[in-house]
Amino acid sequence: MVTAMQERVIEFVKESLNASQVAVDEQLQALWGAQGFLLRLSTDVPGHETVIVKCIAPRSDSSHPRGWNTSRSFQRKTHSYEVECHWYEHFAQRCTPGCKVPQLLGIQREEHGSLILLEDLATEYPVLRNRLMVSEVAVCLRWLAEFHALFLDDAGEGLWSQGCYWHLETRPDEWQAMAEGPLKQAASWLDERLQKARFRTLVHGDAKVANFCFSDDMASVSAVDFQYVGKGCGMSDVVYLLGSCLSEADCRQHEQALLDSYFLHLSVCLPTSASAVEAEWRSLFAIAWADFHRFLMGWMPEHDKINPYTETLVGQALALSSSSSND
C-alpha cells in the first residue's frame, strides 16, 4: 500500500520531471537518527527511468545510538539539511566529471522538511563499499583532490562557515565529555590551526567511503551526502576517508604513498599553486587527524578508529601545539 508520504513524493516527481507514470520501487535506507529516508522510484521519463528522492523530515524526539539527542544536536541536523538543499541548488552544478555528484532534478521545501530529487547513480556507479584495499583508495583521493581544487578559496556562501560534522564549535557537548588531558586542552588550538589555514577550500565534510559510489571496474566514483559541506582544510576530508576505509596497519604503512597520490592529483588540478598548497596542507595532516580524534574521544572513546596509529598522529599534533605555545 502506498502511504500518504509516498503519494506526496510521487506527485512531486511527476511535477518535477513532467512524468505521467511514477511508482515507488523501494525504500533504500533511513536517514541518520530517523530524520527521513531515501526512496528509489521508477518513471516513464527517458534518461530518468529510476530516480532517488531524499525525504527529509527532522524530528526533535528522535533517538540517538549514543544518547546525543539534545536540542543542539537537533538544530545541527536541521541546519545540515538546509545546507544540503543549498548545495544542490547553487554549487553542485559546478562540479566536473572528475568530482561527480548526483544531478539535482527538483527540490521542494516544506514546513517540516524538504524533498530532494536526484539522478539515480546505480546505473553508472552501482558499487558500494565499507572497506577498500590500498590500491582502491586512489580513485577517492582523486575525487577529493579535484573537488578541493575546484572550490579552492571559494566563499561557500550559504554553506557551513566551517565544514565537517565534527568541528569544535558544533560539538561542545562532546568536548565537555572528554577526559581531562592534553588533547582536550589543545582542542581550540587544533581547531584554530585548521580554520586559519592560508589555503582553504570547500570540504565534503563527511567523506567516509560509504558516501562514495563506485563504477563496476572501481575506476571512477561519485560522492553523495552533502549535509556538512563548507569551508575548511582539504586534509579534514582526507583523514576521514582514510580512517573510514583502511585498517590501522594500512594507514601506518602507506600514509606517505596515499598522501603522495592525493597531492599528485591536486597538482594536476592546480598547476600554478599546488606546491604552496601541498606544503601547508601536509603540515596540517596530523592536526586534522587529531581534530577528528578529539571528537571521537568525547563521542565514543571506545571507537575502533582510536588506535595506536591515530594516537601517534595526536602526539605529533600535540608536540606542535606545545612548541607553538612556547614560542
N, C-alpha and C positions, 0 to 999 in steps of 0.2 A: 504494500500500500504506500502511495506517495504521501508524504507528510505535508503539512501546510508550509513549512520552511522550504521543502524541496519544490513545491509549487511556485513559491516566490522566486527561487533560483531559476527554475525553468523559464518563467516569464522574463526574467532579467536577461537570460542568454538569448531568448528569441528576439527581444528588442535590440540587444547589442549587435547581434550578427544578422538581423533580418532573416531569421530562420523560421521555417514552417514546422519542422519536426525536431523536438528536443526531448531526450529521455535521460534519466539518471541511470548510469551504469553501475557505479559502486561508490561507497564512501571509502576513501583511501586511508585516512587517519584522522584522529582528533588532534586539535592544536594543543600546545603545552598548557597544562592547567585547566583543561576543559573550556578553553576560551573560544571554541568554534571547531570547524572541521574542514577537510578538503573533500570535494566531490569530483568524480570524473563523469562527464556527460557526453552523450553522442548527439550529433546534429546532422542535418541534411545539407550543410554548407560545404561546398568543395574546398579542400585545403584545411578545413577545421572539422573533420569528421568526429574527432573527440577533442574535448576542451577540459580545462580544470577550473573550478571555482573555489576560491578560498573564502569560506563563510566565517566572518569574524563577529563574535557576539561576546564581548568581555563581560565577565561575571565577577563581582566582588566577593561572592560567597564560595568561589571555587577552592578546592583543596590543593595543597602543595605537598609533594612527597617528603620534603624536608621541613615542613611547617612554616615556610616563609610566606604565608598568605596574609601579609599586612596591607594596610592602606597604601603604603609607599610602593609595595610590590604591584598592587593593582594599578596604581597610577602609571608606573613604569610600563607595564604591559599595554595599557590602553594607549599611551603615547607611542609605543613601538609600532602599533598597527596604523596609527595616523602617519607615522614616518614612512612605513612601507607603502601606503597608498600614494604619498607624495613622491616617493622614489620612482614608482612605476609611472606616474603621470609626467614627471618632469626630468628624470635622469636616465631611466632605463633605455630610452631610445638612442642615447648617445653611445651605448656600448657597442663595441666592434665584434666581429665574429670570433676574435681571439679571446674575448671575455664575454661569451654568450650568456644571455639571460632570457627568461621567457618573455615573449611578446605580450604586451598588455592589449587585450581585446575589448575591455569595458570595465567600468568601475561604478559602483553605486553606494553612496553614503546614506546610512540610515540613522535614525535617532539612537539606536542602541547597538551600532555596529556598522559593518560595511561588507560589500561583496566585491571581490576582485576576480575578473575573468581573464584567464591566461591561456596561452597556447599549451597544448599537451606535449611535453618533451619526450614522452615514452617512445615515439616513433624513431627519433634520431639518437636519443640518449636514454636507452632503456635500462641501463645497468646501475644499480645502487649498491654501495659497499659500506661496510662499517670499519674495515681494515684494509690496508694496502701493503703490497711489497714495496721495498725501497725504490725499485725501478719504475713503479707505477705512480709515484708521487709527483714526478716532474710535470705531468700534464696539469695538475692542480696548481703547482708553483708557477707554471707558465700563465695560467689564467689569472692568478693573483698579480703577477708582475705586470701584465697588460692592463689590468684594472687599475692598479696603483699608478701606473704611468699615465693612463688616460685622464685620471682625475687629480693629478699632482697639482697642489696649490689651489684646488677648487674650493670655493667658499662653502659649498654644501648647504646653501640656503634652504631652510625648511626641513633639513635632516637633523640628526643629533649633532649638537655642537662638539661632542666628544663621542665617537663611535665605540662599539664593543659593549656587550651586555654586562660586563663585569667591572666597568670602570668605577673608580672610588667614589665619585660624587653621588652615584645612584645606589651605592652599596654600604651605607653607614651601619646598617644592622649587622651585616656580615663582618665588617671591620670590628665592631664592638664585641662580637662573639669570639674573635681571635684570642688565643692565649697571649699574655704579655710576652714581649721579646723584641729582638732587633727588627724582625720583619714588620711587625705591627708599627713600631716606631718609625720605620723608614717608608711607610706606605705613601705618605704625602710626597716625599721626595721622589719616589719612583713615578708616581702619577705626574708630577710636575715635569720631570725629565722628558716624558713622552709627550706631554702637552706642549712643551716649549721647544720641541724639535724644530730646527730650521726648515726642514722639508717635511711637509705634512700633505696628506692626500685624503681621499675618501677610503675608508676601510669597510669591508663587508660587515664585520662586527660579530659574526657567528660562523666563521669559515671552517667548521668541522667537516670531515669527509662526508658525513650523512647529508650535508647540504649541497653536495655535488652530484650531478647525474652524468654518467659516462656513456660514450658510444660503445657499441659491441666490441670493437677492437681496442678499447681503452686509449685511443689516440686523441680523442677530443672530449670536451667536458663543458657542461653548463652549470651555473650556480643558481640556487633558489634561496628563498627566505631572507628578505632584506629588512627585517624589523629593526636591526641595530646598526644600520649603515650610517656613517657620519665621519667627521674629521678625525684623523689620527695618524699614527706611525704605521707604515706597512708591516713592520715586524710583529705587531699585535696579531694580524691575520696569520702570518707565517707560523708563529709559535703555536697558535691554537690549532691550525691544521696539522702540524707535525705531531703534536701531543694526542690528537684525536685518532690518528690512523696508523701510527708506528709503535713498536714496542720500545721500552726503555733502552734496550741493547741497541736497537737500530738507530734510535736518536743519538745515542752516545757515539756509536761507531761512524755514523755517516753525517754528522752535523755539518762539517765543513763542506762536504760534497753537495749536500742539499742546499745550503746557503749559496754555494757557487752556482748551482743550477738556477736558483731564483734570480740572482744578480746578473747572470748571463742573459736571461730573458729580459730583465729590466734594461740592460744596456742596449739591447736591440730596439727597445721602445723609446729610450731616452738617449739618443746618440750624443747629445751635447752636454748633459748634466749628470749622466749616470754615475760617473766616478765620485762626484761630490755627494750624491745621494747615498751611494753604497758606503762610503767612508762613515757617514753619520749613522746610517741605519744598522750597519754591522756592529757599531759600538753600542747600540741600543737593544741588541738581541737578548742578552741576559737580563736586561732591565725589563723588557717586555714580558719575558717568561716569568720573572719574579713577580711582576704585577699581577699576572693571572694566578700564580701560586698563592699570592696574598688573598685573593678572592676565595680560592678553594679552602684555605686554612680556616676561614670563618664559616664558609657554607657547608663543607663536608670534609673535615680534616682527615677522614679515613679513606678518601678517594684514591683509586689506584693510579691516578695521574700524579700523585705525590710520591716520588720515588728518589733514590739516591742521585740520579742524573739531574732531576729538576732542582734538588736541594743543592747540588754543586753550582748550578746557574744562579740560584738565590744567593749563595755565598759570594759569587763573583759580583753580583749586583750590590750586595751589602758592603763589600770592600770598596766599591766605587763610591757608595754613599758616605762611608766613613772617611775616605780620603778627601771627598768634597767638603765635608764639614770641618776638616782640619785645615783647609786652605785659607 
